[in-house]
Amino acid sequence: MSNRSLFFLTVTCFVVQVLVITTACSTSKTPLTTMDKPQNTPQPPVSIKYIEVILNPSNRQTALLPFNPSDSILTRAAKETNLQTLIGVLQFNPAMHPVSSVLTMNGWDVPLTGIRMIEARSPMPITIEPLQMGKLALVQGFFHGATLYQAHIIAVFSDTPMDLLYRLLGNNCPDIEPFLQRAKD
């Protein structure tokens, strides 16, 4: 083999190595084909949305909770009445009017509305039982100003807000109905 052939072969090998290294180190601008995609990557359902849930009203601690807008209990609640469905922590404020219940609520349909204190009134005010205090609940009612009229509790979550959040996130479970206790009529 002549020196010229050896030089040409060496240069060719060097160019090939540079091309291989730069190709391996650069990001591909072409989309992955089905053969290249990892098979074990679960894609979240498109229907899952998130709502900001108030965990602690005193320090405004919140968390994002996944939910499915076609969730069974929400769908039933919407069919039963045209009142808004809210999610929030059941509380009682003795400084307010004795026939009112105070709810820290977020609108379910408008998730990022921030914390609102709502005075819930009805022909009979919402009755919050001692075991329901500090628990998340689904409540329906009609807004006028900061007052929620025709308010009634649809269901109460069986866990504390943090426990529920960890269970939902741990199980990747967007359907909340298994975690609810039906409210007494």
N, C-alpha and C positions, 0 to 999 in steps of 0.2 A: 504494500500500500504506500503510495507516495505521500509526501508531506502535505501536498495540496489537498488530497483526499482526506487525510487525517484532520487537517485544519477545518475543512468544510464540515466533516462529521462532528467535530467538537463544537463548532459554532451552532450547528443544527441542534445538537443535544442541549446546549445552553439555552437557546431560544425556546425549545420545547419545555424545559424546566421552568423558565420564567413564565411562560404562558400558563402552565399547570398551576404554579404557585399563585399567580395573580387571579386566576379564575377561581381557585379554591378560597382565596381570602376575600374576594369581592362579593357583595350581596347581589343576588340574582334579581333582575328586574322583570323576569318572565314569571307568570303565575305558575304555581305548582300544578302538575297534572295529577290525576287521580292515583297514578302509580307512586308519586312522590309524597302524597299526603300521609301523615301518620294515621293509622287505623283506629287507635284507641283514644282519640280526642273527642269527648262528648261535646256537642254543640248545644248551648242552652236554647230552649224553645223560644221562638220569636215572640210568643204571646206574653212572656213574663215581663212585668214592669216592676218598678220599685216605688215604695212610698216611704216618706220620712216619718218615722214613728218617734214620739216623744217618750224618752225613758225616764228622765228626771226633770220635772218642770222647774225646780229651784235653780239648777245650774244650766238649764237649757240643753241638757245632754240628749242627743238624738241618734238614731241609727236608721239605716236604710233596710227596709223589710221587703223581700220579693213577694209579689202577689200576681195572680193570674186574673185579668179582668173578667174572664168567663168562669170564675170560681163559682162553684155550685151555690154556696150560701149567698153570695152577692147577687147572682143572677135571680135567685128566688126572691130576695129582698126587693130588688128593683121591679119585679113583676107584681109584687103584692101592693106596692104603693109608689107614688112618685116623689116621696120625701127623700132628702139627701141622706146618704149613708156615710157615717163618720167613724173613724177609729181613734181611740184615745184611752187614757188612763182614767179610771173611775176614782174620784176623790170627793171629799165633802169639806166644805169650808163653813165652820160654824159662825164666822163673822158676817156672812151674808144672810139674806132673808131666810127665815127658818123653813119656809115651804119650797125652797129651791135647792137643787143639787148643782154642784159646780163640777164641770167636766173640763179636762184639758184635752182638746180635740184637734185633729187635723181633718180637713175634708178628704175623703177617700178619692173623690173624683178630681180634686185639685191638690195633688200630693204636697207640693212645696209651698204651701200658703203660710207656714210659720205657726207659732204657738198662739192660740186664741183661748181666752177664758170665756166660757159660754155659760150663761145662767140658763139652766134647762127648766122650763115650765111646761105644764100640761094641765089638762083638767085636774089631774092628780100628778104632783111632781114625781120625777123618777125616784124610785126607792132603791138605794144602794145598800145591799146587805153587807155586814161586816166582813164576810169572806171574799166579797168582790172588791173591797178597797185596795187600791194600788194595782189592780189587774187591768189589762187591756180589754176593751169591749167594742163591739159594733153597736152604734146607736143611730137611730133614724130620727129625723125631725125637720122642721121648717125654720129657716133663719129669718130673723128680722132684727137688724142691728147686731148686737152681741148676744141676743137671746135666742134660744132654740125652743120653739113651740112644738106641740104635739110630739114631744120627745118620748121615745121608748127604747129600751135596751133590747136589741135583737138577740145577742149572744155575748157571753163573756169567755175570754180565753182562760183555760184551766191553769196555765202557768203564770209566773211573774213575767213581766216584759222581757227581762234579760234571759231567763230560762227558755222562754218561747223562741226568742231570737236565735239562741244557740241551737235549739232543736231544729228549727226551720233551715238554718244555714248548714247544719251538720248533715241533715237528711236530704238537702237540696229539694225540698218539698214546697212547691208553690201553692198547693191547695191547702187552705187554712181550716177547712171544716172539721177535720179529725181532731183539731186542738180546741174546739169550742164546746162550751156547755150551753145548751139552749136556755134562754131566759124564760122565767115563769110568766105566764099571762095572767 
